[in-house]
Amino acid sequence: MILPDGYQQEGELTPISMGTGCTFAGPAPYFPATEGEFLIGVRQAADPIAVAARPGLEVDDVYEFIATVATRLSPADIERVRLDPDVTVIEQNRRADLT
């Protein structure tokens, strides 16, 4: 099978470039989800801390450059936050070690 530059067939261990300066010699790293921890993304015009405060959430971290907060959510919290028109995405947080 002929693949475009930068791709490899499954099972091959030759280095490839991802266009980001990163090179992998095998499978990409896997970062499992962190139980109960979520990222809430909001519209750029919205204040992420104010959006999280509406349902009374405790904010663990703020990522202003991507209009996102990290917080712990229960299933009921998720359903409540999903209804906020300023919320664009809710996803489970993942811890990554990029060293």
A tleap script that builds the chain and sets N, CA, C and O, in Angstrom:
source leaprc.protein.ff14SB
mol = sequence {
  NMET ILE LEU PRO ASP GLY TYR GLN GLN GLU
  GLY GLU LEU THR PRO ILE SER MET GLY THR
  GLY CYS THR PHE ALA GLY PRO ALA PRO TYR
  PHE PRO ALA THR GLU GLY GLU PHE LEU ILE
  GLY VAL ARG GLN ALA ALA ASP PRO ILE ALA
  VAL ALA ALA ARG PRO GLY LEU GLU VAL ASP
  ASP VAL TYR GLU PHE ILE ALA THR VAL ALA
  THR ARG LEU SER PRO ALA ASP ILE GLU ARG
  VAL ARG LEU ASP PRO ASP VAL THR VAL ILE
  GLU GLN ASN ARG ARG ALA ASP LEU CTHR
}
set mol.1.N position { 0.844 -1.168 0.000 }
set mol.1.CA position { 0.000 0.000 0.000 }
set mol.1.C position { 0.891 1.234 0.000 }
set mol.1.O position { 1.869 1.297 0.745 }
set mol.2.N position { 0.561 2.205 -0.823 }
set mol.2.CA position { 1.300 3.460 -0.879 }
set mol.2.C position { 0.574 4.470 -0.006 }
set mol.2.O position { -0.619 4.716 -0.179 }
set mol.3.N position { 1.312 5.053 0.935 }
set mol.3.CA position { 0.742 6.032 1.857 }
set mol.3.C position { 1.383 7.389 1.626 }
set mol.3.O position { 2.530 7.460 1.186 }
set mol.4.N position { 0.654 8.481 1.919 }
set mol.4.CA position { 1.252 9.817 1.785 }
set mol.4.C position { 2.442 9.982 2.719 }
set mol.4.O position { 2.571 9.269 3.714 }
set mol.5.N position { 3.317 10.940 2.382 }
set mol.5.CA position { 4.462 11.234 3.245 }
set mol.5.C position { 3.995 11.505 4.665 }
set mol.5.O position { 2.974 12.164 4.863 }
set mol.6.N position { 4.729 11.006 5.659 }
set mol.6.CA position { 4.407 11.233 7.057 }
set mol.6.C position { 3.501 10.176 7.654 }
set mol.6.O position { 3.197 10.236 8.845 }
set mol.7.N position { 3.060 9.206 6.861 }
set mol.7.CA position { 2.207 8.136 7.366 }
set mol.7.C position { 2.970 6.827 7.314 }
set mol.7.O position { 3.940 6.697 6.567 }
set mol.8.N position { 2.539 5.870 8.095 }
set mol.8.CA position { 3.170 4.559 8.078 }
set mol.8.C position { 2.107 3.489 8.207 }
set mol.8.O position { 1.007 3.736 8.702 }
set mol.9.N position { 2.451 2.308 7.757 }
set mol.9.CA position { 1.530 1.188 7.897 }
set mol.9.C position { 1.549 0.700 9.331 }
set mol.9.O position { 2.564 0.803 10.020 }
set mol.10.N position { 0.423 0.168 9.777 }
set mol.10.CA position { 0.313 -0.359 11.132 }
set mol.10.C position { 1.372 -1.432 11.346 }
set mol.10.O position { 1.574 -2.294 10.489 }
set mol.11.N position { 2.036 -1.379 12.473 }
set mol.11.CA position { 3.043 -2.373 12.808 }
set mol.11.C position { 4.460 -1.931 12.491 }
set mol.11.O position { 5.414 -2.495 13.026 }
set mol.12.N position { 4.618 -0.931 11.630 }
set mol.12.CA position { 5.957 -0.441 11.327 }
set mol.12.C position { 6.461 0.424 12.475 }
set mol.12.O position { 5.670 1.109 13.124 }
set mol.13.N position { 7.745 0.403 12.729 }
set mol.13.CA position { 8.318 1.184 13.820 }
set mol.13.C position { 9.303 2.235 13.325 }
set mol.13.O position { 10.160 2.693 14.081 }
set mol.14.N position { 9.182 2.614 12.066 }
set mol.14.CA position { 10.074 3.644 11.560 }
set mol.14.C position { 9.612 5.011 12.050 }
set mol.14.O position { 8.409 5.255 12.151 }
set mol.15.N position { 10.551 5.907 12.356 }
set mol.15.CA position { 10.162 7.237 12.830 }
set mol.15.C position { 9.362 7.994 11.777 }
set mol.15.O position { 9.621 7.881 10.579 }
set mol.16.N position { 8.393 8.764 12.243 }
set mol.16.CA position { 7.627 9.632 11.358 }
set mol.16.C position { 7.587 11.017 11.983 }
set mol.16.O position { 7.732 11.158 13.197 }
set mol.17.N position { 7.395 12.019 11.177 }
set mol.17.CA position { 7.280 13.386 11.681 }
set mol.17.C position { 5.821 13.786 11.655 }
set mol.17.O position { 5.122 13.539 10.672 }
set mol.18.N position { 5.354 14.407 12.737 }
set mol.18.CA position { 3.960 14.823 12.829 }
set mol.18.C position { 3.793 16.279 12.389 }
set mol.18.O position { 2.703 16.833 12.530 }
set mol.19.N position { 4.828 16.901 11.867 }
set mol.19.CA position { 4.728 18.282 11.442 }
set mol.19.C position { 4.814 19.275 12.596 }
set mol.19.O position { 4.656 20.478 12.387 }
set mol.20.N position { 5.063 18.789 13.806 }
set mol.20.CA position { 5.139 19.664 14.969 }
set mol.20.C position { 6.529 19.647 15.579 }
set mol.20.O position { 6.757 20.241 16.634 }
set mol.21.N position { 7.449 18.975 14.925 }
set mol.21.CA position { 8.771 18.841 15.494 }
set mol.21.C position { 8.893 17.606 16.361 }
set mol.21.O position { 9.984 17.287 16.833 }
set mol.22.N position { 7.784 16.901 16.580 }
set mol.22.CA position { 7.789 15.674 17.384 }
set mol.22.C position { 8.024 14.486 16.476 }
set mol.22.O position { 7.505 14.442 15.361 }
set mol.23.N position { 8.787 13.540 16.934 }
set mol.23.CA position { 9.011 12.316 16.183 }
set mol.23.C position { 8.733 11.136 17.088 }
set mol.23.O position { 9.217 11.085 18.219 }
set mol.24.N position { 7.952 10.183 16.594 }
set mol.24.CA position { 7.619 8.986 17.347 }
set mol.24.C position { 8.184 7.779 16.627 }
set mol.24.O position { 8.111 7.698 15.401 }
set mol.25.N position { 8.738 6.853 17.361 }
set mol.25.CA position { 9.248 5.614 16.784 }
set mol.25.C position { 8.384 4.479 17.307 }
set mol.25.O position { 8.870 3.629 18.053 }
set mol.26.N position { 7.148 4.451 16.940 }
set mol.26.CA position { 6.210 3.442 17.424 }
set mol.26.C position { 4.879 4.084 17.735 }
set mol.26.O position { 4.570 5.166 17.238 }
set mol.27.N position { 4.096 3.422 18.553 }
set mol.27.CA position { 2.769 3.954 18.864 }
set mol.27.C position { 2.850 5.291 19.598 }
set mol.27.O position { 3.779 5.535 20.367 }
set mol.28.N position { 1.870 6.144 19.350 }
set mol.28.CA position { 1.789 7.436 20.032 }
set mol.28.C position { 1.512 7.218 21.511 }
set mol.28.O position { 0.912 6.210 21.885 }
set mol.29.N position { 1.935 8.140 22.351 }
set mol.29.CA position { 1.659 8.012 23.781 }
set mol.29.C position { 0.156 8.024 24.049 }
set mol.29.O position { -0.606 8.636 23.301 }
set mol.30.N position { -0.261 7.358 25.097 }
set mol.30.CA position { -1.667 7.322 25.501 }
set mol.30.C position { -1.786 7.959 26.872 }
set mol.30.O position { -1.073 7.574 27.799 }
set mol.31.N position { -2.670 8.921 27.012 }
set mol.31.CA position { -2.893 9.607 28.273 }
set mol.31.C position { -4.311 9.316 28.730 }
set mol.31.O position { -5.254 9.886 28.180 }
set mol.32.N position { -4.499 8.443 29.725 }
set mol.32.CA position { -5.845 8.080 30.165 }
set mol.32.C position { -6.564 9.247 30.835 }
set mol.32.O position { -5.940 10.149 31.394 }
set mol.33.N position { -7.891 9.205 30.762 }
set mol.33.CA position { -8.721 10.240 31.377 }
set mol.33.C position { -8.570 10.197 32.895 }
set mol.33.O position { -8.327 9.143 33.482 }
set mol.34.N position { -8.720 11.359 33.512 }
set mol.34.CA position { -8.649 11.481 34.962 }
set mol.34.C position { -10.070 11.450 35.506 }
set mol.34.O position { -10.865 12.342 35.210 }
set mol.35.N position { -10.392 10.454 36.282 }
set mol.35.CA position { -11.748 10.235 36.782 }
set mol.35.C position { -12.306 11.457 37.505 }
set mol.35.O position { -11.695 11.961 38.446 }
set mol.36.N position { -13.461 11.925 37.063 }
set mol.36.CA position { -14.164 13.015 37.727 }
set mol.36.C position { -13.680 14.414 37.396 }
set mol.36.O position { -14.328 15.391 37.770 }
set mol.37.N position { -12.547 14.535 36.699 }
set mol.37.CA position { -12.011 15.850 36.349 }
set mol.37.C position { -12.364 16.178 34.899 }
set mol.37.O position { -12.186 15.357 33.999 }
set mol.38.N position { -12.865 17.391 34.695 }
set mol.38.CA position { -13.317 17.795 33.373 }
set mol.38.C position { -12.785 19.166 33.002 }
set mol.38.O position { -12.445 19.977 33.864 }
set mol.39.N position { -12.720 19.406 31.703 }
set mol.39.CA position { -12.407 20.715 31.149 }
set mol.39.C position { -13.694 21.269 30.555 }
set mol.39.O position { -14.397 20.574 29.822 }
set mol.40.N position { -13.997 22.520 30.874 }
set mol.40.CA position { -15.172 23.182 30.330 }
set mol.40.C position { -14.681 24.333 29.466 }
set mol.40.O position { -14.077 25.282 29.966 }
set mol.41.N position { -14.940 24.245 28.169 }
set mol.41.CA position { -14.582 25.315 27.247 }
set mol.41.C position { -15.767 26.241 27.054 }
set mol.41.O position { -16.913 25.797 26.982 }
set mol.42.N position { -15.480 27.533 26.971 }
set mol.42.CA position { -16.552 28.518 26.797 }
set mol.42.C position { -16.266 29.394 25.579 }
set mol.42.O position { -15.146 29.426 25.070 }
set mol.43.N position { -17.294 30.103 25.123 }
set mol.43.CA position { -17.124 31.044 24.011 }
set mol.43.C position { -16.018 32.034 24.359 }
set mol.43.O position { -15.847 32.390 25.525 }
set mol.44.N position { -15.271 32.477 23.363 }
set mol.44.CA position { -14.165 33.406 23.603 }
set mol.44.C position { -14.633 34.683 24.292 }
set mol.44.O position { -13.880 35.264 25.074 }
set mol.45.N position { -15.846 35.131 24.024 }
set mol.45.CA position { -16.350 36.369 24.621 }
set mol.45.C position { -16.804 36.178 26.069 }
set mol.45.O position { -17.076 37.159 26.761 }
set mol.46.N position { -16.889 34.941 26.530 }
set mol.46.CA position { -17.367 34.656 27.891 }
set mol.46.C position { -16.195 34.551 28.863 }
set mol.46.O position { -15.066 34.259 28.467 }
set mol.47.N position { -16.479 34.793 30.128 }
set mol.47.CA position { -15.483 34.647 31.192 }
set mol.47.C position { -15.597 33.227 31.744 }
set mol.47.O position { -16.622 32.889 32.335 }
set mol.48.N position { -14.571 32.381 31.569 }
set mol.48.CA position { -14.678 30.988 32.010 }
set mol.48.C position { -14.964 30.838 33.501 }
set mol.48.O position { -15.695 29.931 33.900 }
set mol.49.N position { -14.398 31.714 34.329 }
set mol.49.CA position { -14.633 31.617 35.772 }
set mol.49.C position { -16.085 31.956 36.095 }
set mol.49.O position { -16.706 31.298 36.929 }
set mol.50.N position { -16.627 32.980 35.439 }
set mol.50.CA position { -18.025 33.355 35.672 }
set mol.50.C position { -18.970 32.249 35.219 }
set mol.50.O position { -19.968 31.977 35.886 }
set mol.51.N position { -18.668 31.615 34.100 }
set mol.51.CA position { -19.511 30.514 33.607 }
set mol.51.C position { -19.500 29.367 34.607 }
set mol.51.O position { -20.549 28.790 34.892 }
set mol.52.N position { -18.331 29.028 35.145 }
set mol.52.CA position { -18.236 27.934 36.123 }
set mol.52.C position { -18.932 28.293 37.428 }
set mol.52.O position { -19.436 27.413 38.125 }
set mol.53.N position { -18.962 29.580 37.762 }
set mol.53.CA position { -19.582 30.008 39.021 }
set mol.53.C position { -21.105 29.918 38.978 }
set mol.53.O position { -21.743 29.792 40.024 }
set mol.54.N position { -21.695 29.980 37.789 }
set mol.54.CA position { -23.160 29.947 37.679 }
set mol.54.C position { -23.763 28.726 38.352 }
set mol.54.O position { -24.706 28.867 39.130 }
set mol.55.N position { -23.246 27.519 38.075 }
set mol.55.CA position { -23.801 26.362 38.787 }
set mol.55.C position { -23.092 26.091 40.113 }
set mol.55.O position { -23.328 25.058 40.740 }
set mol.56.N position { -22.222 27.014 40.547 }
set mol.56.CA position { -21.549 26.867 41.836 }
set mol.56.C position { -20.384 25.904 41.837 }
set mol.56.O position { -20.090 25.293 42.865 }
set mol.57.N position { -19.707 25.753 40.698 }
set mol.57.CA position { -18.572 24.834 40.612 }
set mol.57.C position { -17.316 25.451 41.212 }
set mol.57.O position { -17.129 26.667 41.165 }
set mol.58.N position { -16.465 24.616 41.770 }
set mol.58.CA position { -15.163 25.048 42.267 }
set mol.58.C position { -14.150 24.843 41.149 }
set mol.58.O position { -13.971 23.726 40.663 }
set mol.59.N position { -13.490 25.917 40.745 }
set mol.59.CA position { -12.530 25.875 39.645 }
set mol.59.C position { -11.163 25.456 40.176 }
set mol.59.O position { -10.652 26.045 41.128 }
set mol.60.N position { -10.573 24.433 39.553 }
set mol.60.CA position { -9.239 23.968 39.938 }
set mol.60.C position { -8.139 24.726 39.198 }
set mol.60.O position { -7.133 25.109 39.795 }
set mol.61.N position { -8.332 24.939 37.903 }
set mol.61.CA position { -7.365 25.648 37.066 }
set mol.61.C position { -8.112 26.454 36.018 }
set mol.61.O position { -9.224 26.105 35.622 }
set mol.62.N position { -7.483 27.545 35.573 }
set mol.62.CA position { -8.046 28.377 34.506 }
set mol.62.C position { -7.024 28.445 33.381 }
set mol.62.O position { -5.843 28.695 33.621 }
set mol.63.N position { -7.483 28.222 32.150 }
set mol.63.CA position { -6.639 28.320 30.957 }
set mol.63.C position { -7.241 29.423 30.093 }
set mol.63.O position { -7.970 29.146 29.141 }
set mol.64.N position { -6.930 30.683 30.433 }
set mol.64.CA position { -7.554 31.827 29.776 }
set mol.64.C position { -7.275 31.863 28.284 }
set mol.64.O position { -8.142 32.269 27.510 }
set mol.65.N position { -6.086 31.450 27.861 }
set mol.65.CA position { -5.720 31.526 26.451 }
set mol.65.C position { -6.579 30.629 25.569 }
set mol.65.O position { -6.630 30.826 24.355 }
set mol.66.N position { -7.258 29.644 26.164 }
set mol.66.CA position { -8.190 28.808 25.399 }
set mol.66.C position { -9.593 28.851 26.008 }
set mol.66.O position { -10.428 27.998 25.707 }
set mol.67.N position { -9.852 29.838 26.861 }
set mol.67.CA position { -11.173 30.050 27.481 }
set mol.67.C position { -11.728 28.755 28.065 }
set mol.67.O position { -12.822 28.315 27.713 }
set mol.68.N position { -10.950 28.154 28.966 }
set mol.68.CA position { -11.298 26.849 29.533 }
set mol.68.C position { -10.985 26.826 31.027 }
set mol.68.O position { -10.027 27.452 31.481 }
set mol.69.N position { -11.803 26.098 31.783 }
set mol.69.CA position { -11.523 25.857 33.197 }
set mol.69.C position { -11.478 24.360 33.441 }
set mol.69.O position { -12.121 23.583 32.735 }
set mol.70.N position { -10.712 23.964 34.446 }
set mol.70.CA position { -10.679 22.574 34.900 }
set mol.70.C position { -11.439 22.515 36.217 }
set mol.70.O position { -11.256 23.367 37.086 }
set mol.71.N position { -12.290 21.508 36.359 }
set mol.71.CA position { -13.097 21.363 37.561 }
set mol.71.C position { -13.531 19.913 37.719 }
set mol.71.O position { -13.418 19.114 36.789 }
set mol.72.N position { -14.021 19.588 38.886 }
set mol.72.CA position { -14.581 18.255 39.128 }
set mol.72.C position { -16.080 18.349 38.882 }
set mol.72.O position { -16.722 19.296 39.334 }
set mol.73.N position { -16.645 17.373 38.167 }
set mol.73.CA position { -18.068 17.369 37.842 }
set mol.73.C position { -18.698 16.023 38.158 }
set mol.73.O position { -18.119 14.971 37.887 }
set mol.74.N position { -19.872 16.071 38.725 }
set mol.74.CA position { -20.685 14.865 38.892 }
set mol.74.C position { -21.523 14.718 37.619 }
set mol.74.O position { -21.595 15.659 36.830 }
set mol.75.N position { -22.156 13.565 37.401 }
set mol.75.CA position { -23.036 13.428 36.234 }
set mol.75.C position { -24.133 14.501 36.208 }
set mol.75.O position { -24.473 15.005 35.137 }
set mol.76.N position { -24.685 14.852 37.369 }
set mol.76.CA position { -25.720 15.897 37.420 }
set mol.76.C position { -25.138 17.259 37.040 }
set mol.76.O position { -25.793 18.042 36.352 }
set mol.77.N position { -23.901 17.548 37.490 }
set mol.77.CA position { -23.239 18.803 37.121 }
set mol.77.C position { -23.062 18.887 35.610 }
set mol.77.O position { -23.298 19.935 35.009 }
set mol.78.N position { -22.647 17.785 35.001 }
set mol.78.CA position { -22.422 17.764 33.552 }
set mol.78.C position { -23.699 18.153 32.825 }
set mol.78.O position { -23.670 18.993 31.926 }
set mol.79.N position { -24.808 17.553 33.202 }
set mol.79.CA position { -26.076 17.855 32.538 }
set mol.79.C position { -26.464 19.317 32.729 }
set mol.79.O position { -26.986 19.935 31.801 }
set mol.80.N position { -26.228 19.872 33.886 }
set mol.80.CA position { -26.564 21.268 34.168 }
set mol.80.C position { -25.658 22.210 33.359 }
set mol.80.O position { -26.142 23.175 32.768 }
set mol.81.N position { -24.366 21.936 33.332 }
set mol.81.CA position { -23.417 22.796 32.619 }
set mol.81.C position { -23.666 22.743 31.110 }
set mol.81.O position { -23.502 23.751 30.423 }
set mol.82.N position { -24.055 21.596 30.597 }
set mol.82.CA position { -24.312 21.451 29.154 }
set mol.82.C position { -25.396 22.402 28.656 }
set mol.82.O position { -25.412 22.759 27.478 }
set mol.83.N position { -26.293 22.812 29.533 }
set mol.83.CA position { -27.398 23.687 29.145 }
set mol.83.C position { -27.003 25.160 29.056 }
set mol.83.O position { -27.773 25.975 28.548 }
set mol.84.N position { -25.820 25.507 29.541 }
set mol.84.CA position { -25.369 26.899 29.516 }
set mol.84.C position { -24.997 27.277 28.078 }
set mol.84.O position { -24.157 26.612 27.472 }
set mol.85.N position { -25.604 28.326 27.523 }
set mol.85.CA position { -25.308 28.698 26.134 }
set mol.85.C position { -23.874 29.183 25.911 }
set mol.85.O position { -23.416 29.221 24.769 }
set mol.86.N position { -23.160 29.551 26.969 }
set mol.86.CA position { -21.767 29.979 26.821 }
set mol.86.C position { -20.793 28.807 26.771 }
set mol.86.O position { -19.630 28.991 26.410 }
set mol.87.N position { -21.242 27.614 27.125 }
set mol.87.CA position { -20.375 26.433 27.135 }
set mol.87.C position { -20.301 25.849 25.726 }
set mol.87.O position { -21.324 25.589 25.094 }
set mol.88.N position { -19.075 25.648 25.246 }
set mol.88.CA position { -18.878 25.092 23.900 }
set mol.88.C position { -18.480 23.627 23.926 }
set mol.88.O position { -18.749 22.894 22.974 }
set mol.89.N position { -17.834 23.186 25.022 }
set mol.89.CA position { -17.399 21.788 25.098 }
set mol.89.C position { -17.146 21.405 26.556 }
set mol.89.O position { -16.706 22.217 27.369 }
set mol.90.N position { -17.438 20.145 26.854 }
set mol.90.CA position { -17.080 19.550 28.143 }
set mol.90.C position { -16.366 18.253 27.810 }
set mol.90.O position { -16.913 17.404 27.106 }
set mol.91.N position { -15.160 18.094 28.306 }
set mol.91.CA position { -14.452 16.837 28.063 }
set mol.91.C position { -13.675 16.429 29.300 }
set mol.91.O position { -13.258 17.264 30.102 }
set mol.92.N position { -13.492 15.122 29.432 }
set mol.92.CA position { -12.770 14.613 30.590 }
set mol.92.C position { -11.304 15.021 30.494 }
set mol.92.O position { -10.690 14.931 29.431 }
set mol.93.N position { -10.754 15.471 31.615 }
set mol.93.CA position { -9.368 15.915 31.673 }
set mol.93.C position { -8.430 14.718 31.545 }
set mol.93.O position { -8.769 13.600 31.932 }
set mol.94.N position { -7.258 14.972 31.003 }
set mol.94.CA position { -6.223 13.945 30.863 }
set mol.94.C position { -4.909 14.536 31.330 }
set mol.94.O position { -4.594 15.688 31.029 }
set mol.95.N position { -4.160 13.764 32.048 }
set mol.95.CA position { -2.835 14.194 32.499 }
set mol.95.C position { -1.819 13.693 31.486 }
set mol.95.O position { -1.869 12.542 31.055 }
set mol.96.N position { -0.900 14.573 31.114 }
set mol.96.CA position { 0.098 14.207 30.120 }
set mol.96.C position { 1.489 14.564 30.623 }
set mol.96.O position { 1.694 15.617 31.226 }
set mol.97.N position { 2.421 13.693 30.373 }
set mol.97.CA position { 3.826 13.949 30.657 }
set mol.97.C position { 4.525 14.020 29.312 }
set mol.97.O position { 4.719 12.998 28.654 }
set mol.98.N position { 4.897 15.200 28.908 }
set mol.98.CA position { 5.473 15.394 27.586 }
set mol.98.C position { 6.988 15.497 27.612 }
set mol.98.O position { 7.598 16.039 26.690 }
set mol.99.N position { 7.596 14.974 28.678 }
set mol.99.CA position { 9.054 15.041 28.752 }
set mol.99.C position { 9.675 13.849 28.083 }
set mol.99.O position { 10.899 13.730 28.046 }
savepdb mol mol.pdb
quit
